[in-house]
Structure formats: C-alpha cells, structure tokens
Amino acid sequence: MPRELTDTAPAAGSDTGWSSEHSAELYGINTWGAGYFDLSAQGEAQVNVDFGDHQVVVSLMDIVLGMRARGLHMPAVLRIRNLLDHRIKVLNESFALAIEQGNYQNSYRGVFPIKVNQQCHVIEEIADYGRHYHHGLEAGSKAELIIALSQLRDHDSLIICNGYKDAEFIDLGLYARQMGIACFFVLESLNELPLLIERSRALDVEPLIGVRIKNSVVVDGHWSQDSGDRSIFGLSTDALITIVDELRAAGMLHCLQLLHCHLGSQIPNIRNVRSGVLDACRFYVGLVQEGAPMGYLDLGGGLAVDYEGARTNSTHSMNYQLQEYCTNIVESICETLDPLDISHPVIITESGRATVAYSSMLLFNILDVRDSHPGALPATLPEDCSENLSNLQSVLSTVGEKNFQECYNDALFYRDELREEFHHGQATLRERALGENFYLAVLQRIAAILPQLNRVPPELENLPELLSDIYYGNFSLFQSLPDMWAIDQVFPIMPIHRLTEEPTRSAVLADLTCDCDGKIDHFSTPEGISRTLKLHELKPDEDYYLGVFLVGAYQETLGDLHNLFGDTNVVNVAVNSDGTFEFVREFHGDSIFDVLKYVEYEPKKMQEQFRLVAEEAVRSGKISIPQRQAILQAFKESLHGYTYFEHE
Ligand SMILES: *Cc1c(COP(=O)(O)O)cnc(C)c1O
C-alpha cells in the first residue's frame, strides 16, 4: 500500500520557497529520467510506469520502506521489471515504425547481448517479454550460449554467437541449428573457419554463418581509440575475401547469410551511426555481388544512453533520439541497396546498454559526513601564542572582494609557517589545530566571494571542491559502480527524498572501501560536469537515501571484491496497473562467509582457529567462560552477516 504522505507534505522546505521543481531542475531528473523518473510534489523521487491507457507512479521511498520491512538493507540494487519491458517494447516499435514509414521490405530482429547484464532474472525477463517481438540473444562465450539456449523458447528469435569459438562451442551451436534454432556463428577471424567446416561436416549440420567486418568509421565517445582500423575485432577486407573463397571451395557459400558490424558502445553522435551503416551496407553489397545469399544485416550495439540528459554529442550523452536512430538505419540501407536492386535484409541490432540501463538503480544510505567547516574560533588568542596564529586571525578579519587573492596567499603562507614551527617543536598540537581552523575559515570566506566574480583565478578554481563536505555512503564503488572507477563513467546521482528542502551542502561521495579511488567527484548536472553534488544536511535519527540511476548495463558483473565487499541485496519489483507493486524476486547479498570462500578461505576452519584463540585466553585467565561464549557467538554472527554497514 502506498504510504500516506500528508504528514510530511507540503514539507519543511516550503518556508524557504524551495519546491520539488527546484530539485528537479538542480538534479536534471526530467531530462536523464527520460519520462521514467521524476519527482513528486511531496519531494520524493518516483518511477513512472506506462500502461498504455494510464500511468502509474510509485515513490522510490515506498519501495525502500518495503525493503526495510522485509529485512533487505542498504545498499541494494532495485530493478523495476516494467522499465525493462518498456525498453524492449519501444526499441521494437520504433524500428517497426521506421520500417513502415520507409516502406522497408523486411523486418527487425533485436538481440540482447548477454554480457551487458547476465543476471538470470534479467535474461529470463528479456526472453519472456521479448518473445512477442521475437527478441533474441547475443552470446560471446560458451557460457552465454548455454544461457541463450536454455532461455529462448521462440524459434523466430535469433541467437548470434560472437567471440572466439572452440569445437565445443561450435558443436553446441550446430546442435541448436539441428533443432531448428536460428543460431548464427559470426566469424571474427580466419582461423575459425576450418574448424567450423570440419565440425559441420562431422555432425552433418549446415551452419548459419556471419562475418564480422572492421568498419573504417571512427566513432566519437569513450571508445573512439578502438574504433575504425584500430578495432581489435573483425576481419580485414582481405581476410573477408579469403573466407568467401574458402566457403565457395567447400561448397558452403550458401551458408553465408549475415554481415556483422559493431561500431562501438555508447555512440553519442548520430552522424557516426549513419556513416557506419552506410559503410556496412557497402560490404553487404560486396558480399551479395560475390554470390553469397545474405539476408541479415547485424549492426551491433552502440545505441547510447543519455546519462547526462544533455542531448549533446559528449561522451556520456547522445545527440539523437531512439526513433531517429531507427529511421537513420532504415534510410541508409535503402539508400545503398535500392539503386542496386538488392533486396532488403532483416535488420538486427544488439542494443545492450539502451535496453537495460534504465531498469536498475543502486540505492544506499549515508553513514557519516566529514564537514569541512572550521571548528570553533576564539575571539581572543593567548598572549604568548605564535605570531603566525595572530597573523592568520587578522587575515580572516580583512578578507573582502578586493583583497581576497592577497588574503589567500597570506593565509597559505602563515599556515605553512605555523606547520614549520610545529615541525621544530615550537608550536603545540592545539596551536596547529587553531591555525588550520583559521586557514579554513579564510578559504570559506573566499569561496563565498567566488560566485560573484566574472573570472576566477586558476589557483582558486578547485576551491569549492576542496572545501566540499565528504558524505560517506554505504556502498562499494568497485562492487556496484565499476565503470565509474574504470572508465570515468558518470551516472545520475541524487537524494530520493527530502526534495522539497533546499540542499545546502556541497559534497563529494566516498564509499566504504577506504581506498582513495573509492570516491565520486564527477556529477552530471544540466550545466555539465560538476565536481560536487548538492546534498541535504543529515538529520539526527533519520536515514538519508541516495540513488544512482541508469546502472542496469555493465555494472552488475564487472564489479569486484575490493576490501571484500560482496554482492549487494537485490530486489526486483513489478508495478501493477492498479498502482500497487510487488517484490517479485529478492536476493540477499553475499555474507562475509560467502566472500571469504571466494578468496579460498574455509570459514568453518577459521571459526575453529578462532575458538582455539579464545580457549587459550580462557586458560591464561584473560576472559571467563561466559565471555568466551559471547565472543564466539559474535564471531559467528559476523561471519554470517552482510559485508556492508549494518544498522541493527
Ligand atoms: C558489447 C557489445 C554490444 C553491446 O553494445 P551496447 O553499446 O551496450 O549496445 C553489442 N554487440 C557486441 C558485439 C558487443 O561486443
């Protein structure tokens, strides 16, 4: 049941004139949220689910409270099943519309690349819901092929096998073919062909063959360096010709039916998509002219997600809409093939990111804040204190718009002098602490002046970041947001409640790993990337929840066990058309017992080893037997507990 919000609405912030609309603008949720997420007037982030004739909204805080009541604590991944379904629907329907409008004479078949999110219930849902559209799966390894074979029930859906294939992989695919499954082998290198020919003769099954080309188009975005001729994947033109010749010689050219090209992931610029497709079409034409039957054109992934909501061609954004993407592809194919009277192929795309990103979010609570405000400053200093201290005090009393740069230099100088005195034993610990407080107070005053200036001096540019608070979140960046660490990916992050209150603190986020890489200091805002995020002051005895959005792609399995923080709790929620929602799946994250086993410990043995330590302490009289029992009990409970910070 949705909670009654009347007790909190219209909320504490109303006297400051701050409303949900201000928060929506500040965090950009109406742009990156793509209609799936926005804010309620009561100041909570909510998810919108489209039921065709009506919309249902569910507050994320209602889901969090439901999780809490079920013992599913933070951090947790929340997956909304309806959003995954909706992405598959719009992808297929947008292609269908482009095909209809472009008078295209064939159909679209999407395949989901399993590597983007291999989680069982994600793949099950894609296979299940996608069946209506004959949405298939792309497999890059034997394990993924096994997933695809076991999940797809619909023989009109395709399975596309990429990656290097050994005899076992090939046999599995050939057996699938024998059973009538449309399973394509995409050749990535020349060396795969002899084995494929041999196995297909041995099992007497004709394979469906595709070839992966190296597109010469260099795309913008993060993977720019790896695109074009530098791509590590795909066949050179010469190798492609060799494959055609070898297939012809083996009497198997009629098996070559698919051309595959993957331009790269997260392509922010529609012009790259267009030139990539035009280029691929030329290869397609070439293969038709060589006498291969063809019939399928697989354009790979690359459909971007606008993580910034900026609608630009910058790395984490995109300058096009889904419909435009589909229309561009359809038009480019017609443009190349129609003059040559070549029939239109089935269009395949392997959109991963754009299919799953929206449906998952990471939720966590804030555990602590390290505030960068200076401690108490005395009005008068002791008579015999260091001269540097009294100088710092007088700098503080004179900071103004005219002399702030001079004050900055002076404060830095006196602080360093004081540190030097401390170093030589001439200043006490207390004097040093006081000096650092004065220094910080000077910087705070200067930071307050900066926004009014036309030009900020370069040495002061990162002052706001330096003076920001550190909010410690109950999560591990390495486990839950690996791309933030590995490739500087940005994801939208914001509080999911209290959004009718003005957030007054500027913060960076730190995770639990006490690793200096475990911090988040790049945030997307409607104005571009910011080094700090606006957050609310913590309230005593009240949890403060943040959400990291659009994390459904690539984050769930690339994560690692840094500091032995394991898998988080996960809940899958289905929203019903009457406005209710249910927890259709819930998974408890790794316990400490689980993660220790991953790194080859034997937790049972560890318990025994610790028992010996406790027994020894009893023998030497350090603890009593009841104390021993309590200690062993605590050890055992920790072993079976969550790897993250637990409240109760
Ligand atoms: C990774 C990958 C994809 C998925 O790309 P997205 O940009 O996530 O859509 C598709 N095809 C191949 C061959 C890939 O390697």
The ligand as a Gaussian input file, in Angstrom:
#p B3LYP/6-31G(d) Opt

LIG

0 1
 C       29.253000      -5.020000     -26.093000
 C       28.643000      -5.385000     -27.372000
 C       27.341000      -4.984000     -27.668000
 C       26.512000      -4.091000     -26.774000
 O       26.791000      -2.753000     -27.002000
 P       25.865000      -1.604000     -26.367000
 O       26.573000      -0.377000     -26.724000
 O       25.770000      -1.868000     -24.908000
 O       24.540000      -1.673000     -27.021000
 C       26.783000      -5.433000     -28.840000
 N       27.483000      -6.221000     -29.700000
 C       28.753000      -6.594000     -29.444000
 C       29.453000      -7.452000     -30.418000
 C       29.371000      -6.188000     -28.288000
 O       30.635000      -6.551000     -28.067000

